[in-house]
Amino acid sequence: MEIQLPDLALKQIFSFLDLFGLLQASQVNKHWNRIAESDFLWRSLSLQRWDCSNFTNQHLGTHTWKQFFLHQRRKELRLALAQPHNFIYKVTKNIAYDMELAYLSGNSLTMDEQEKSIICGVSPKQELCAWDVQEGTMIWSSPVQEFYFLNLVTLPQMHLAITMDQKKTIKVWNCQDRDALAILRMPESCYGMEAYLTKDGPFLTVGDAAGNIYTFTLPGLRDVSKVTASQYGIVFLHCSPDKKWIFACGTYRRTLPQVFLTESLLRPSEGNAPLSTSLPHKLCVSACWTPKVKNRLTLMSQSNPEKKTEFVTFDLTTKRTGGQTVIQVHKIASFQLAAHLESPVWMGANDGYTIVFTNGPYLLLFSITGFLLQRFEDHQAAINNFWVDPRYVLTTSKNSVHVYMWEEGGRHPYLRSCYRLENIWHDPTTDDCISSVMCDNASIVLTVTVSEYSMLVMYSLNM
C-alpha cells in the first residue's frame, strides 16, 4: 500500500471488480475511494447489469452513476425483502381465456421512488386493454376488434404493444390513442414475435407459418429484411439480453434450431443472406439465454416416445475468416435428466452455469453439467406455472405463489426461497387454477382460469 499506482492503472484494475468488490475497495484509503467513486466505473457496472446504453447524464440529473446503480439495486430487492402482509391485491374478471399478459411498463431505469406497473391483455370482447396494477383499474382499451387476437408482445421502453390477429394482421398500439399506430397485413400467420430496442432503434421480428423471418421498424412497421429460415413454421423467437442474437425454432422438431446475428437482420446486405448458423441439436422444445454470461444459450430437448430430456449449453462467437464473418458454435456442457424425473415443461437460467426447472411439486436447480445443486419443496401440489427473470423465480401450484430470488456472486445458495402468497382470493365453490404468473420489481400478476371466465389477480407492494 506504500506504492501509489497511477489513477488510470488503478481504474483499469477496479474495472474487473463487481459491486461488492468496488464498495470494499472504496474503504481502503482516500486515494482508492476517489477512484472507486468515479462515474466511469459505476456506469460500466450499470451497463453490465441493465440495458441502459441510451441513458445519459441528462436522465441522471444531479445524481451520480453510483447513486443510480444503488437506487436501481434497491428497487430490484424490494420484492425479495417483502413479506406477504406488505402486498395489497386487486381482482378483475374481464380478461379473455388463454391470452398472454405482458408488462407495458415497470422496472424502468429512472430515479423515481414510485413507478407504476402497467400490464396489457385482452378482454372477452376482444379489446386490447391496459391495467394499472397498483390501482387495480383498467386505464385504456382499444375498440372491439373484428378478429381474435392470437399473439401479444410489448416493448416497455417505448410503451408499445404489438398484436397479431386471426386475419394475419399485425397492429402496433401505444395504449393511449384509440386506434393503432400502424397496421400490416401478413401473407401468413405469425406465431413467433419478438420486440426489442437496440442502439439503432426499436424493431419487431416475427416468424411465420411458411418458415420466413421478417424484421420491421417500430412503431411504423417499415420493412427491414426477410429471410427464409425453414420449410416449416417458425414458432419461437427469442432475442438475447444484449440484443446481439436471435434464436429461432420451427414447428417440426427434427429440424435444427438456428441463431441469427441480429445486426445482419437489421442491416441486410444486398445479395447476401443474413448471418446465421444451425445448432447441432434436434428435438428442441425450449431455449433460454443466460443474462449474466453473454453469448450463452441453453436448449432443452425431449424425445418421443421415450420422453428423455436433455439439456445442452452452447457458447456463440463471431470470427473474421477469409474476409467474411462466420458464427462459431461451441458446445460447453450437456446432460440427460434421470429417467425417474418427469420431463419439465419450463426451464430458466441465470448465471450461465445453472439451470432451473420444475418437476412435479419440486423446483430443481442443476449445474449445466448435470449436478443437482438445490431442491425446493415449497408446494404440496404439482407446480403448474413458472416465471424466471434475472432477479426472481416464481412458481405456482393450484392456488398459491412462491417467490425465490437469485443470489449474487455465483455462490451457494444460488437461489433463495423468500415467501409464499396464499390463496386469499380463491373461491372454494369454483374449480380455478393459475394459468400464468409474472412479476416486476413492485408487483406480481396472475391469470386465474375459472370454469366460466378468467380473471386477473394483481399484487402490488405497499411498503
BELLINKA-V243022 format. One line per field, one symbol per residue. ss: DSSP state (@ for helix, = for strand, . for the rest). phi: phi as a letter, one per 40 degrees, with the letter a starting at -180 (. if undefined). burial: # if it has 24 or more other ideal C-beta (glycine too) atoms within 12 Angstrom, else .. Layout:
ss: ???
phi: ???
burial: ???
This chain:
ss: ......@@@@@@@@....@@@@@@@....@@@@@@@..@@@@@@@@@@@.......@@@@....@@@@@@@@@@@@@@@@@..@@@=========......====............=====.....=====....=====.......=======@@@.======...=====........====....=========..========...======.....======.....======.....======.......====@@@@@.........===.....======......=======......=============..=============..........===....======..======....=====........====...======..=======.@@@....=======...........=======...=======....========..
phi: .ccccddcccccccccccdcccccccccacccccccccddcccccccccbcbcccbccccgccccccccccccccccdccccbdccbbbbbbbcbccfbcbaccahfccbcccbbcbbbbabcccgbcbbbccccgbcbaacccccbccbaabbbdcbfbbbbbbccgbcbbbbfbccbccabacccbcbccbababbcchcbbbbbbccgcbbbbcbccfccbaaaccacbccbabaccdcgcbbcbbccccccccbbbcddcccbcbdgbcdcaacccacgcbaaacccbbcgbbbbbbbcbccfcbbbbbbbbbbacafgbcbcbbbcbaaabcdcccccccbaaabcgbbbbabagcbbbbbccchcccabbbcbcbccbaabbbcbbbbbbbdaabbbbbcccggbcccbbcbabbccccccccbcbacbaaaabcbabbbbbcbdbabbcbbcbcba
burial: .........##..##.#.#..#..##.....#..####..############..#....#....##.##.###.######.#.#..###########.#############...##########.#########.#.#.###..#..##################..########....###.#.#.###########..###################.#..####.##.####################.#.############.......####.#.#.###########.########......########.#........#.#..####.#.....##.###############.#######.#..##.#.##...##########################.....########.#.##.....###################...########..
